[in-house]
Amino acid sequence: MDTTGALDEALQRLHTSGPERHGRLTNHAPMAVEALAARGQARSVHRWLDLYARKLEEFPSGVEPVTAANWRPALGDPRRAADWIGYFEREIAERPWRDVLTQWWPRLLPGMYGGSTHPVIRVGHAVRALLAGQDTAPRLTELAHGLGYWAARHHRVGDLAPLTGAPGAAAALDAVPPIDARDGGFPVRLGRVRALPVWAASVTDPDEARRRLAELVRAATHRYATHGHGEETMLVHAATAPNAVLRALPALPRALWAPSLRAAWTASAAVTAMYAPDAPVVYTPPETVTPEEVFKRALAHGDEHVIKLTDTALDVGDEPALAAALRAIELSEPLR
């Protein structure tokens, strides 16, 4: 983890910006700079952020303070993002951040599908930074921004019909049926997801839940190499959303691990249903490269989703995962 102070400096820069732009597109910078710092590229954080800065918008105005007494009507209201962030800033200032996370994780988990799953991903990056280093003010504020964004974009999926699944995560993802009409944005497509295969639904043991969640992250990451051409940006989230949940588990009570697995599976499978191509392709990396070299290539490319998928691929740590990262670099438009 970064010991130069670059991550904290970057987060301070970013906390004057809102969690979205144009009312619907996510601000990815906090997640990307945390990934850069975590992967030994702290010296590049500000340079990357200077390139991304044109995508930032000012922090939004508040409507009415969220309190312990009035939070329920505000849940899932994107107009209340500033109110929610302010609420979590106050909560984390008054209580240990793990206590706040533990209280709100089961409340927010059923709605992790709002904001194209970006809020939970932002929280996962924030938790990793806190677990890896000191509880600095910028990192605590970043957790408040992530939780506030999640609360503002809280969105549940409808009742899903259970379909026959498979024992392994990879086969279960293969069994996910595509939605009938694959047009429109994320919320529109999410509303068309009616049924998903059942996978790992009977898991109750926390250690088994963690193992199965890691299996899901590995399978979704590998799958990107052969399926990423279906939608090179959105299919990234089939891997990064469950990985965000996996990263948060060490900060959560073990009783929450199995419910977290089930929510993460729904997110990964739903993204697969919404964006998977009609047929996979065979992908063979042009060369063998080290994890460090793959991440340097992702940084040189600059796209925020490429950086985040590569970060997840390095968590998985095997050659098929690195191939997925290289495939993302090939498919995606670089940041300029």
N, C-alpha and C positions, 0 to 999 in steps of 0.2 A: 504494500500500500504506500501511497505517496507520503513522504516525510518532508517535502520541500515547501509545503504550504500552498502549492499551486491549485489543488482541488478546492481548498477552502476559499481562496481568492476568487476562483471561477464561480463557485456557488454564490458568493456575495454579489458578484456582478449579475448573476442570473435572477436573484430574488427580487429585483426591481421589475422583472418581466412577468407576464402572465403565463399560465399553464398551456394556453392555446393561442392560435392566431386565426383570423377570419372566422372566429366563432365555432370552429370545428377541427382545425388541424393542430396536432399536438406539438408543443415545444419539447423537442427531444434533447436539447442541449444538456440539461442536468444529468441525464442518463449517460450520454456519450462521454462527457468529461469525466464522470466517475469511472467509466470503463477504461478510458485512456490512462487515468491515474493508477488504477488497479493493475494495469498491464505494463507498468514501467515507462509510460510515455508522458509523464507529468510535464516535461519540458515543452511538449507540443500542445498542451491544453489551451493556453491563451491564443496561440496562433490558429488553432482549429476554431476556437470560439469567435475570433475576429471574422472568419469566413462565414460562420453561421449567423452572425449577429443580425444580418438583414432580415432574417426570418422571425425575429423576436418582436413582440408587441408589449406595450406598457402594461403594468399590473392593473387589473380591472378595478372598477369602483365597487364598493360594498353596497348592499341593500339594507340589511338589518343584521346585527350581531347574532350568530348562532350560540345558543346556550344549552345547558343540560335539560332545560325545560321545553325548548321549542325546536329541537333538532330534527324531529321526525318529518315534519312537512317540508323541511329544506333538503332532505335527502334526495338526491337525483335531480336537483334543480341546477343546471349549469350557470344560471345567472347568479348563483350564490357562491361561486368559487372563492371570491375574496373573503366572504363571511366565514366559509368553512376553513380556509387557511388560517385566518385570524383565530378561530376557535382552537385549532390544534396547536398553534403557536402558544396560546395561553395555557393549554393543558400540559404541553411538554415543558413549559417553564415552571409549572407548579408540581409536576409529578415525574418520576423516572420514565424515560421514553418507552421502556419495555412494558411498563404497566399500561400506558396509553395504547400501545400497539395491541396488547393482549385484550384490552377491553373492546377495541374497535374492530379487530380483525374478523371476528364472527359476525359482526353487524355488516361489514362491508363486503365480505367474501361472496355472498350470493349475488352481488351486483358488480362483479369484477369484469363484466363484459362491456360496460360502458366505456366511451372514449377509445374504442378499438383495442381494449385491454391495456392501453398505455399507463393508466394510473397505477395499476398493480405493478407494472414493470418499473415505474419510477420509484415506488415504495421499495421494491426489491433491491434496486441499486442503492437507495438511501440506507437501508438496513445493512447491506454489505459494508458500506463505508463506516458505519458506526461500529460494527462488530470488529472491523479490522484496525481501527485507530481510536483516538481519544474522542470523547463526546464533545467535540468543538461546537461552538454556537452555529456556524454555517451548516454543519452536518445535521444538527438537531432541527434547524429551520428547514432544511431540505426535506426531512421526514415529515414535518408539518405541511409543507407544500404538497408532497406526494399524497398524504392522507386526505388533505383538503380537496385536492383534485379528484381523488377517488370518490369521496362523498358527494361532490357536486355532479359527477358523471355516473353515479351509481345506477346500474341498469341490469335488471334480471332477464333471463331468458324465459320463454314460455314453457309450458309443460311439454316435455319431450317424450315421444313414444320410444320405448326400449326396443332395440334391435339386437339380433344375435351378434355377439362380439367374438373375441378371440382371446386365447390365454396371454399372448404377448402384445406389447404396446404397438409394435410395428405392424403386426397383422390386424390389430384393431383399427389403426389409422387407415390401413388399406380397405377396411370394410365400411368406412364412412361413406354414405351416399351423397353425391353432390346435390345441392339445392336445384330446384327446377329452372329458375330463371336467374342467371348469373350476371345481372346488371345492377346498377345503383351502388350507393355507398355502403359502408359497414352496417349502420343501423337497419337499412332496408334489407340487406341480405340476411342479417341476423334474425329478423322477423320471419324469414322463410325457412329457417331451420326447424323442422318438425320432429325429427327422429334421429337418434344417434345410437351406435352400438354400445352395449353395456361392457364396461371394462373396469376391473379392480373394484367393483362396487361392494364386494363383501369384505374388503380389507378393513380391519379395525385396529390391528397392532400398529403402534406408531413407527416402529423400526421398519416393518414391512411397507407401510405407507411411504416412508422416505425412500426406500429402495425402489418401489414401483414408480414414484415420481421421477427419480433419476433415470429410470428406464424410459419413461415417456419423453423426457427431455432429449435423451440420446436418440430415440427413434425419430422424433420430429426433426431434430437437427440433421440426421442422416438423410431423411426423406427430402429435405430441401434440395439436395444435389440433383435429384432426379425429377422433382416436381416443382421446383421454384419458378420455372418458366410460366407456370399458371398465373402467377401474379408475384413478381419478384419482391415487391415491398410487403404486401399484406401477409404472405405466407411465412415471413420471418417470425410473426407473432405466434405461430403454432409451436415454436420452440422457445422464444424468449418469455412468453407469458408464464408457462409452467416453470421455467427456470427461475423467474422472479419469485414464485411461490417457494420453490426449493431453497432459495437463498434466505428467505425469511424464516424458515422452520427453526433454526437454532435459537432465534430470539422469542419463540412462541412456546407455550406449554404443549407438552406432547399430546394432550387430549385434542388439540386442534389440528394435528397432522393429518389424520385420516379425512376429515371434512375438506381440508385443503387439497388433498389429492383428488377428490371427486370434483371439486370446482375447477381445478387445473385441467383435468381430463376433458370436461365439458368445453372449456375455452379452446384447447388445442384441437379437439374434434370439430367444433363449430367453425373455426377458421379454416380447417381442412375442407369442410363441406362447402364453404362459401367461395373458396378460391382455387381449389385443386384443379389441375388441367384434366383434359379428357384422357390423356395417356401420358405415362412417364417417358423419360428419355434416358438413354445410357449416358452417363457422364464419367469421363476419366480425366483426372487432373493432368495438365500438360507436363508437370514435373513434381517431384517430391520436395517439399519444403518443410522447414521446421515451424513449430507453432509461433516462435518469435518473428520469423520472416512473414508468415501469413498475417500476423497482426500489423506489422509494419506496412504491408501492402494495403490492408484495410484502412489504415490511417492515411496513407498517400491518396487513396481513392476518396476518402472523406465523407461519403454518404453515411448518415447517422444510423440507418438500419443495417448497413454493412458492418459498421463498427460494432453494433450491439449483437448481431448474429455471430460475428467472429469471436466476440467476448464469450458468448455462450458455447461456441464450438471449442474454445480453449478449456472451458469447464469440462466438457465431455472428454476431450483430450485424445481422441483416436484419429486415425487417418481418414475414415469416412466423414468425420466431423470437420476436419480441415478441408476436405474436398468440398463440403457444403459451403464453407466460407469462401473458398476460391470461386465457386459457382456464383455466389452472391456478388462478388466483385465483377465478374464477367457480365452479369445480367443487369446490374444497376447503373444508373446515371451518376457520375461522380459529382461531388460538391465542388462548385467553382465560385 
